[in-house]
Amino acid sequence: MTNLVTNLAAAVEEYGDNTAIGYQGSETNYEEFWGQTGAFATALESRGVGADDRVAIYLPNVPPFLIAFHGTLRAGGAVVPMNPQYKAREIGHLLSDSEAKVVVALADLVPFVKEVQDETSVEHVVSVGGDADGATELTEFLEPGDPDIVDRDDDDVAVQPYTSGTTGQPKGVQLTHDNLASNANAASELIPDGIREDDKQLGVLPLFHIYGMTVVMNSTLFNGGAFYPLPSWDAQEAVSLIEEEELTLMHGVPAMYNDVINQPNAEEFDFSSVRLCGVGGSGIPVEVLRKFEELYEPKVYEGYGLTETSPITHFNSPVEGRRVGSAGKTVPGVDSKVVDDEFEEVAPVDEGPVDEETTDLREITGEIVVAGRNVMKGYYGLPEANEEAFTEEGGRRWFHTGDIGYHDEDGFYYVVDREKHMIVTGGYNVYPREVEELLFEHEAVADAAVAGIPDERRGETIKAFIVPTPDADVTADEIREYCLTNLAEYKHPREVEFVEELPRTTTGKVQKFKLRGEEAE
């Protein structure tokens, strides 16, 4: 295997007349789509952008995302996907750290790029959906051409998404051509008969996120199926698309399934065309899963993975069997185990899930570590972070997920806790440190801490605890608006509480378990 995009080229050769992308009532077949990627690759090459150069994609789920993604790979470049909810403050680090030369952005987002461009290596800004000052509209940027695929080695970087850390700036995750190809192939084999050329995939999971990118987009396109992107989540719109186009595959985060079953007309929805529903991003509440399956025909299969693992490592596959409450078994090509602090394996339980009320979880749990072709090359330019992320043992390179769990004799894994302070809200990972640092910049904030609190719809929601400066005149609404202005919407604290002081240890660390009203950690 060389370049990841050769998988798409093979699909074009075999399924050229099939629909590749369906969007707002129009369809693009594989031959047409391949031509569009060629025009994008030609445009890059004519501007001196090629092997190993980074191209940032700052778009929602629209066809130009797919064109820019595969066009960049075709030219030998690497993709830097960016959340279209991010503001200038957030993309500035991603662009400067990755040294991206090109940014493809929604026209409305171009001003954020221009705001930080002078601090980056960005040479060209391409706008989608309209003209924007300082940018070239996509149709003007494209250049006719059918360039050869630029050869890449298996361990060359194909995509460099960014993931927040518990401390410091977001880290660039170097995912290679082999990482992504092997995981897309594994994902496509987890359902009966694999992904077929007659499958139609709902593309509502964000494409900037590795789950939507690999398991949904690439697995579909590499197997000749049709991909139907939706720019944003709306339960009624998504179900209407499923019904009208008779879509056969759906992946989502738990909040999406919860939204569907809580619609006033939920009992009228028709999911009869869907042969598999997948869920990831965080654990789906068992009651949500059961209610969905009571209302509709398809079963929901839960999985688990991380950006650093391309992403999928475990899945409750209908091929391998399902165990409700479990993250599933390891997928083909991946190995995993549960280890203690000394990296000794923790023995499996007989059968899960266990009753957590009567079981001492400390005796059966440990950190989940994984190894395989899907595991990232490493964090970009961060040798110390890489040293912490991996353990070499038994001739294998094991990645530390930071998640605590256990497994059973049948090979099913169970995640009982996310990384210590990370908040998982609506399928998005939010590390409190990023929000806290912004709060400290507010003139009325003397001290601040952020924690996740239970939320029926999102799993968790973000709450800020703030010690105001003396004589400060600030309201909770003002704090929320301040965060909304500077951060993606899902990161802002929906609840704000003013306190006299924060509970701290003698070494000055905030005791967040007290903020959440829990017992000592």
C-alpha positions as semicolon CSV with decimal commas, in nm:
position;residue;x (nm);y (nm);z (nm)
1;M;0,000;0,000;0,000
2;T;0,127;0,347;-0,079
3;N;-0,104;0,647;-0,071
4;L;-0,434;0,615;0,122
5;V;-0,619;0,764;-0,174
6;T;-0,534;0,459;-0,388
7;N;-0,822;0,292;-0,204
8;L;-1,056;0,551;-0,351
9;A;-0,894;0,513;-0,694
10;A;-0,966;0,139;-0,682
11;A;-1,332;0,211;-0,599
12;V;-1,351;0,456;-0,889
13;E;-1,219;0,188;-1,122
14;E;-1,477;-0,066;-1,007
15;Y;-1,780;0,151;-0,927
16;G;-1,731;0,454;-1,151
17;D;-2,099;0,504;-1,237
18;N;-2,223;0,448;-0,881
19;T;-2,325;0,740;-0,662
20;A;-2,036;0,845;-0,440
21;I;-2,195;1,152;-0,277
22;G;-2,558;1,246;-0,234
23;Y;-2,619;1,601;-0,115
24;Q;-2,934;1,812;-0,103
25;G;-3,105;1,619;-0,381
26;S;-2,806;1,599;-0,618
27;E;-2,576;1,304;-0,677
28;T;-2,212;1,281;-0,779
29;N;-2,081;0,951;-0,913
30;Y;-1,735;0,813;-0,849
31;E;-1,591;0,922;-1,184
32;E;-1,713;1,278;-1,133
33;F;-1,584;1,288;-0,778
34;W;-1,243;1,158;-0,887
35;G;-1,229;1,437;-1,143
36;Q;-1,295;1,693;-0,870
37;T;-1,015;1,556;-0,653
38;G;-0,786;1,575;-0,956
39;A;-0,872;1,941;-1,009
40;F;-0,794;2,013;-0,644
41;A;-0,465;1,821;-0,655
42;T;-0,366;2,004;-0,975
43;A;-0,441;2,339;-0,811
44;L;-0,220;2,247;-0,515
45;E;0,066;2,131;-0,734
46;S;0,056;2,449;-0,946
47;R;0,099;2,648;-0,624
48;G;0,395;2,443;-0,507
49;V;0,204;2,241;-0,249
50;G;0,294;1,874;-0,251
51;A;0,454;1,590;-0,056
52;D;0,428;1,634;0,321
53;D;0,279;1,984;0,297
54;R;-0,019;2,040;0,524
55;V;-0,360;2,151;0,398
56;A;-0,610;2,255;0,665
57;I;-0,980;2,187;0,608
58;Y;-1,209;2,417;0,807
59;L;-1,548;2,298;0,686
60;P;-1,868;2,131;0,803
61;N;-1,993;1,814;0,632
62;V;-2,027;1,937;0,274
63;P;-1,898;1,782;-0,052
64;P;-1,598;2,023;-0,075
65;F;-1,464;1,862;0,244
66;L;-1,437;1,530;0,059
67;I;-1,288;1,698;-0,249
68;A;-1,021;1,879;-0,047
69;F;-0,947;1,575;0,169
70;H;-0,886;1,328;-0,111
71;G;-0,742;1,592;-0,343
72;T;-0,479;1,675;-0,083
73;L;-0,384;1,310;-0,043
74;R;-0,369;1,269;-0,420
75;A;-0,112;1,552;-0,432
76;G;0,092;1,384;-0,158
77;G;-0,002;1,631;0,112
78;A;-0,139;1,574;0,460
79;V;-0,475;1,694;0,587
80;V;-0,520;1,903;0,902
81;P;-0,893;1,884;0,984
82;M;-1,029;2,169;1,196
83;N;-1,358;2,194;1,380
84;P;-1,578;2,453;1,201
85;Q;-1,705;2,561;1,544
86;Y;-1,358;2,685;1,635
87;K;-1,285;3,058;1,649
88;A;-0,962;3,241;1,562
89;R;-0,815;3,177;1,905
90;E;-0,848;2,802;1,861
91;I;-0,734;2,760;1,500
92;G;-0,431;2,984;1,549
93;H;-0,231;2,716;1,729
94;L;-0,340;2,440;1,490
95;L;-0,230;2,637;1,184
96;S;0,099;2,758;1,327
97;D;0,195;2,424;1,482
98;S;0,112;2,222;1,170
99;E;0,271;2,479;0,936
100;A;-0,025;2,441;0,701
101;K;0,025;2,619;0,369
102;V;-0,339;2,614;0,254
103;V;-0,669;2,653;0,437
104;V;-1,002;2,556;0,281
105;A;-1,270;2,732;0,482
106;L;-1,636;2,813;0,474
107;A;-1,671;3,170;0,351
108;D;-1,816;3,280;0,686
109;L;-1,509;3,136;0,865
110;V;-1,247;3,302;0,645
111;P;-1,227;3,611;0,875
112;F;-1,103;3,387;1,158
113;V;-0,828;3,256;0,930
114;K;-0,730;3,606;0,820
115;E;-0,715;3,717;1,184
116;V;-0,431;3,474;1,258
117;Q;-0,274;3,424;0,914
118;D;0,025;3,653;0,978
119;E;0,129;3,428;1,266
120;T;0,123;3,112;1,052
121;S;0,270;2,961;0,733
122;V;-0,061;2,988;0,547
123;E;-0,006;3,109;0,191
124;H;-0,344;3,039;0,030
125;V;-0,697;3,065;0,168
126;V;-0,979;2,899;-0,029
127;S;-1,340;2,990;0,044
128;V;-1,639;2,759;0,011
129;G;-1,997;2,876;-0,027
130;G;-1,924;3,231;-0,140
131;D;-1,663;3,499;-0,184
132;A;-1,461;3,627;0,110
133;D;-1,199;3,900;0,137
134;G;-0,849;3,760;0,113
135;A;-0,960;3,421;-0,021
136;T;-1,002;3,247;-0,357
137;E;-1,342;3,090;-0,413
138;L;-1,314;2,712;-0,457
139;T;-1,444;2,700;-0,817
140;E;-1,180;2,959;-0,912
141;F;-0,909;2,774;-0,721
142;L;-0,965;2,440;-0,897
143;E;-0,762;2,368;-1,211
144;P;-0,847;2,101;-1,471
145;G;-0,616;1,803;-1,456
146;D;-0,583;1,431;-1,394
147;P;-0,256;1,407;-1,201
148;D;-0,093;1,084;-1,096
149;I;-0,123;0,988;-0,731
150;V;0,192;1,097;-0,550
151;D;0,361;0,793;-0,394
152;R;0,370;0,786;-0,015
153;D;0,520;0,533;0,225
154;D;0,299;0,346;0,467
155;D;0,437;0,542;0,762
156;D;0,410;0,885;0,600
157;V;0,155;1,114;0,765
158;A;-0,180;1,136;0,584
159;V;-0,391;1,323;0,839
160;Q;-0,293;1,533;1,140
161;P;-0,594;1,602;1,360
162;Y;-0,550;1,780;1,690
163;T;-0,662;1,652;2,026
164;S;-0,660;1,842;2,352
165;G;-0,436;1,729;2,632
166;T;-0,495;1,753;3,004
167;T;-0,234;2,027;3,006
168;G;-0,098;2,267;2,750
169;Q;-0,196;2,321;2,389
170;P;-0,377;2,070;2,164
171;K;-0,147;1,802;2,026
172;G;-0,108;1,712;1,659
173;V;-0,183;1,341;1,612
174;Q;0,021;1,196;1,325
175;L;-0,193;0,935;1,153
176;T;-0,021;0,753;0,869
177;H;-0,155;0,617;0,542
178;D;-0,134;0,266;0,687
179;N;-0,301;0,368;1,016
180;L;-0,606;0,500;0,834
181;A;-0,626;0,240;0,557
182;S;-0,605;-0,053;0,800
183;N;-0,870;0,094;1,030
184;A;-1,110;0,183;0,749
185;N;-1,077;-0,172;0,622
186;A;-1,135;-0,316;0,970
187;A;-1,442;-0,095;1,021
188;S;-1,595;-0,209;0,693
189;E;-1,564;-0,575;0,794
190;L;-1,746;-0,538;1,123
191;I;-2,094;-0,566;0,974
192;P;-2,255;-0,859;0,790
193;D;-2,129;-0,879;0,429
194;G;-1,908;-0,576;0,494
195;I;-1,994;-0,237;0,345
196;R;-2,153;-0,306;0,007
197;E;-2,180;-0,102;-0,310
198;D;-2,555;-0,069;-0,252
199;D;-2,510;0,075;0,097
200;K;-2,604;0,435;0,167
201;Q;-2,434;0,594;0,467
202;L;-2,570;0,882;0,674
203;G;-2,284;1,128;0,709
204;V;-2,384;1,337;1,008
205;L;-2,084;1,270;1,233
206;P;-1,838;1,559;1,186
207;L;-1,581;1,482;0,918
208;F;-1,312;1,679;1,104
209;H;-1,345;1,409;1,371
210;I;-1,169;1,078;1,313
211;Y;-1,485;0,871;1,376
212;G;-1,675;1,043;1,097
213;M;-1,368;1,049;0,875
214;T;-1,262;0,683;0,896
215;V;-1,556;0,472;1,004
216;V;-1,818;0,668;0,811
217;M;-1,667;0,852;0,512
218;N;-1,365;0,647;0,409
219;S;-1,509;0,305;0,485
220;T;-1,805;0,388;0,263
221;L;-1,611;0,539;-0,026
222;F;-1,344;0,269;-0,029
223;N;-1,616;0,007;-0,081
224;G;-1,829;0,171;-0,348
225;G;-2,113;0,285;-0,123
226;A;-2,291;0,621;-0,132
227;F;-2,215;0,888;0,129
228;Y;-2,484;1,140;0,228
229;P;-2,331;1,426;0,430
230;L;-2,531;1,655;0,659
231;P;-2,363;1,982;0,767
232;S;-2,518;1,977;1,114
233;W;-2,723;1,756;1,339
234;D;-3,099;1,791;1,338
235;A;-3,299;1,483;1,435
236;Q;-3,595;1,558;1,208
237;E;-3,373;1,639;0,910
238;A;-3,158;1,329;0,961
239;V;-3,454;1,094;0,987
240;S;-3,619;1,254;0,683
241;L;-3,302;1,190;0,483
242;I;-3,293;0,828;0,602
243;E;-3,654;0,779;0,498
244;E;-3,639;0,962;0,164
245;E;-3,313;0,808;0,043
246;E;-3,362;0,471;0,218
247;L;-3,023;0,493;0,385
248;T;-2,882;0,166;0,514
249;L;-2,609;0,267;0,761
250;M;-2,605;0,517;1,046
251;H;-2,339;0,614;1,297
252;G;-2,384;0,870;1,572
253;V;-2,300;0,977;1,925
254;P;-2,533;0,892;2,215
255;A;-2,693;1,238;2,222
256;M;-2,815;1,188;1,866
257;Y;-2,996;0,867;1,951
258;N;-3,138;1,034;2,259
259;D;-3,265;1,323;2,045
260;V;-3,436;1,084;1,804
261;I;-3,632;0,896;2,069
262;N;-3,737;1,220;2,238
263;Q;-3,888;1,380;1,928
264;P;-4,266;1,435;1,966
265;N;-4,330;1,218;1,659
266;A;-4,064;0,958;1,737
267;E;-4,307;0,668;1,699
268;E;-4,374;0,769;1,338
269;F;-4,012;0,744;1,222
270;D;-3,924;0,472;0,974
271;F;-3,583;0,310;1,012
272;S;-3,674;-0,002;0,817
273;S;-3,410;0,061;0,549
274;V;-3,127;0,079;0,804
275;R;-2,937;-0,244;0,855
276;L;-2,690;-0,121;1,116
277;C;-2,665;0,163;1,368
278;G;-2,330;0,234;1,531
279;V;-2,259;0,455;1,831
280;G;-1,937;0,592;1,978
281;G;-1,781;0,906;2,120
282;S;-1,891;0,811;2,470
283;G;-2,087;0,531;2,633
284;I;-2,453;0,525;2,538
285;P;-2,692;0,493;2,832
286;V;-2,845;0,147;2,828
287;E;-3,195;0,291;2,860
288;V;-3,147;0,507;2,550
289;L;-3,029;0,205;2,354
290;R;-3,319;-0,009;2,471
291;K;-3,582;0,256;2,398
292;F;-3,441;0,312;2,048
293;E;-3,456;-0,061;1,979
294;E;-3,809;-0,083;2,115
295;L;-3,920;0,185;1,868
296;Y;-3,723;0,082;1,559
297;E;-3,598;-0,224;1,375
298;P;-3,217;-0,186;1,368
299;K;-3,004;-0,271;1,668
300;V;-2,747;-0,025;1,798
301;Y;-2,387;-0,148;1,819
302;E;-2,151;0,034;2,050
303;G;-1,781;0,086;1,982
304;Y;-1,479;0,251;2,136
305;G;-1,169;0,426;2,010
306;L;-0,959;0,741;2,014
307;T;-0,818;0,990;1,769
308;E;-0,475;0,837;1,830
309;T;-0,601;0,496;1,717
310;S;-0,756;0,604;1,386
311;P;-1,004;0,559;1,578
312;I;-1,178;0,226;1,630
313;T;-1,024;-0,034;1,862
314;H;-1,334;-0,214;1,995
315;F;-1,679;-0,278;1,857
316;N;-1,990;-0,481;1,942
317;S;-2,000;-0,627;1,595
318;P;-2,302;-0,826;1,479
319;V;-2,044;-1,059;1,323
320;E;-1,874;-1,124;1,660
321;G;-2,176;-1,078;1,884
322;R;-2,301;-0,801;2,110
323;R;-2,302;-0,748;2,484
324;V;-2,507;-0,448;2,596
325;G;-2,307;-0,221;2,825
326;S;-1,977;-0,323;2,669
327;A;-1,748;-0,131;2,433
328;G;-1,713;-0,459;2,243
329;K;-1,427;-0,683;2,139
330;T;-1,103;-0,569;1,978
331;V;-1,139;-0,522;1,604
332;P;-0,924;-0,708;1,346
333;G;-0,562;-0,598;1,348
334;V;-0,579;-0,450;1,699
335;D;-0,462;-0,596;2,030
336;S;-0,561;-0,463;2,371
337;K;-0,524;-0,547;2,737
338;V;-0,592;-0,403;3,080
339;V;-0,283;-0,322;3,288
340;D;-0,204;-0,196;3,636
341;D;0,041;0,079;3,732
342;E;0,331;-0,163;3,688
343;F;0,210;-0,260;3,339
344;E;0,114;-0,605;3,462
345;E;-0,199;-0,751;3,305
346;V;-0,519;-0,742;3,509
347;A;-0,708;-1,071;3,496
348;P;-1,048;-1,073;3,322
349;V;-1,375;-1,126;3,505
350;D;-1,582;-1,431;3,417
351;E;-1,855;-1,238;3,240
352;G;-1,949;-0,872;3,221
353;P;-2,093;-0,631;3,276
354;V;-2,044;-0,661;3,650
355;D;-2,272;-0,504;3,909
356;E;-2,072;-0,193;3,993
357;E;-2,268;-0,143;4,315
358;T;-2,149;-0,474;4,461
359;T;-1,811;-0,511;4,287
360;D;-1,487;-0,354;4,404
361;L;-1,382;-0,206;4,070
362;R;-1,030;-0,145;4,196
363;E;-0,972;-0,521;4,193
364;I;-1,077;-0,576;3,831
365;T;-0,991;-0,253;3,652
366;G;-0,681;-0,097;3,506
367;E;-0,581;0,120;3,215
368;I;-0,677;0,001;2,868
369;V;-0,374;-0,010;2,638
370;V;-0,376;-0,097;2,268
371;A;-0,132;-0,191;1,994
372;G;-0,170;-0,241;1,620
373;R;-0,141;-0,092;1,273
374;N;-0,405;0,165;1,364
375;V;-0,202;0,331;1,640
376;M;-0,064;0,674;1,557
377;K;0,295;0,742;1,460
378;G;0,315;0,987;1,749
379;Y;0,235;1,341;1,855
380;Y;0,383;1,601;1,622
381;G;0,700;1,757;1,762
382;L;0,633;1,641;2,119
383;P;0,893;1,379;2,220
384;E;0,807;1,401;2,591
385;A;0,437;1,343;2,524
386;N;0,527;1,044;2,306
387;E;0,744;0,905;2,585
388;E;0,444;0,915;2,818
389;A;0,198;0,781;2,561
390;F;0,376;0,456;2,476
391;T;0,525;0,156;2,653
392;E;0,751;-0,088;2,469
393;E;0,681;-0,439;2,594
394;G;0,705;-0,784;2,441
395;G;0,824;-0,640;2,112
396;R;0,507;-0,431;2,086
397;R;0,445;-0,059;2,109
398;W;0,148;-0,014;2,344
399;F;-0,050;0,308;2,351
400;H;-0,189;0,431;2,681
401;T;-0,553;0,531;2,628
402;G;-0,586;0,699;2,967
403;D;-0,920;0,521;3,010
404;I;-0,997;0,287;3,296
405;G;-1,184;-0,036;3,233
406;Y;-1,200;-0,414;3,265
407;H;-1,258;-0,709;3,036
408;D;-1,419;-1,052;3,058
409;E;-1,329;-1,406;2,958
410;D;-1,527;-1,372;2,634
411;G;-1,311;-1,081;2,519
412;F;-1,555;-0,796;2,580
413;Y;-1,419;-0,470;2,720
414;Y;-1,594;-0,225;2,952
415;V;-1,492;0,139;3,001
416;V;-1,580;0,260;3,350
417;D;-1,412;0,601;3,357
418;R;-1,269;0,847;3,112
419;E;-0,935;1,016;3,164
420;K;-0,937;1,174;3,505
421;H;-1,084;1,516;3,442
422;M;-1,191;1,506;3,079
423;I;-1,550;1,604;3,010
424;V;-1,740;1,417;2,738
425;T;-2,034;1,631;2,633
426;G;-2,253;1,530;2,340
427;G;-1,975;1,309;2,202
428;Y;-1,713;1,588;2,216
429;N;-1,409;1,571;2,442
430;V;-1,348;1,887;2,644
431;Y;-1,054;1,930;2,878
432;P;-1,127;2,180;3,157
433;R;-0,782;2,338;3,137
434;E;-0,861;2,509;2,804
435;V;-1,178;2,670;2,938
436;E;-1,012;2,760;3,267
437;E;-0,726;2,939;3,097
438;L;-0,972;3,155;2,906
439;L;-1,166;3,233;3,224
440;F;-0,849;3,349;3,395
441;E;-0,809;3,611;3,123
442;H;-1,138;3,774;3,223
443;E;-1,076;4,081;3,437
444;A;-1,351;3,988;3,683
445;V;-1,219;3,636;3,752
446;A;-0,979;3,584;4,039
447;D;-0,988;3,205;4,043
448;A;-1,173;2,944;3,838
449;A;-1,225;2,573;3,787
450;V;-1,434;2,376;3,539
451;A;-1,592;2,036;3,592
452;G;-1,837;1,806;3,419
453;I;-2,176;1,749;3,578
454;P;-2,442;1,496;3,474
455;D;-2,671;1,594;3,188
456;E;-2,946;1,366;3,057
457;R;-2,905;1,470;2,693
458;R;-2,530;1,528;2,661
459;G;-2,402;1,279;2,915
460;E;-2,216;1,561;3,085
461;T;-2,236;1,936;3,067
462;I;-1,975;2,195;3,161
463;K;-1,999;2,395;3,481
464;A;-1,768;2,679;3,578
465;F;-1,696;2,764;3,940
466;I;-1,567;3,119;3,967
467;V;-1,415;3,325;4,246
468;P;-1,474;3,685;4,136
469;T;-1,225;3,965;4,194
470;P;-1,305;4,204;4,478
471;D;-1,581;4,448;4,388
472;A;-1,634;4,269;4,054
473;D;-1,969;4,331;3,890
474;V;-2,017;4,032;3,659
475;T;-2,307;3,798;3,590
476;A;-2,327;3,433;3,489
477;D;-2,472;3,536;3,152
478;E;-2,172;3,762;3,088
479;I;-1,932;3,476;3,164
480;R;-2,121;3,242;2,930
481;E;-2,123;3,500;2,651
482;Y;-1,752;3,564;2,698
483;C;-1,678;3,193;2,655
484;L;-1,911;3,164;2,355
485;T;-1,724;3,447;2,184
486;N;-1,387;3,279;2,221
487;L;-1,456;2,905;2,213
488;A;-1,657;2,652;2,017
489;E;-2,017;2,642;2,135
490;Y;-1,994;2,297;2,290
491;K;-1,705;2,403;2,512
492;H;-1,877;2,692;2,688
493;P;-2,002;2,642;3,045
494;R;-2,378;2,612;3,046
495;E;-2,379;2,658;3,422
496;V;-2,182;2,917;3,619
497;E;-2,158;2,932;3,996
498;F;-1,984;3,206;4,190
499;V;-1,804;3,085;4,503
500;E;-1,592;3,244;4,775
501;E;-1,305;2,998;4,726
502;L;-1,220;2,673;4,550
503;P;-1,147;2,355;4,745
504;R;-0,776;2,282;4,709
505;T;-0,519;2,036;4,838
506;T;-0,221;2,152;5,040
507;T;-0,022;2,156;4,715
508;G;-0,271;2,390;4,554
509;K;-0,456;2,145;4,328
510;V;-0,830;2,199;4,291
511;Q;-1,028;1,907;4,434
512;K;-1,274;1,871;4,151
513;F;-1,451;1,576;4,305
514;K;-1,576;1,819;4,571
515;L;-1,705;2,056;4,303
516;R;-1,899;1,765;4,154
517;G;-2,034;1,670;4,497
518;E;-1,858;1,333;4,493
519;E;-1,656;1,135;4,744
520;A;-1,277;1,161;4,743
521;E;-1,106;1,037;4,426
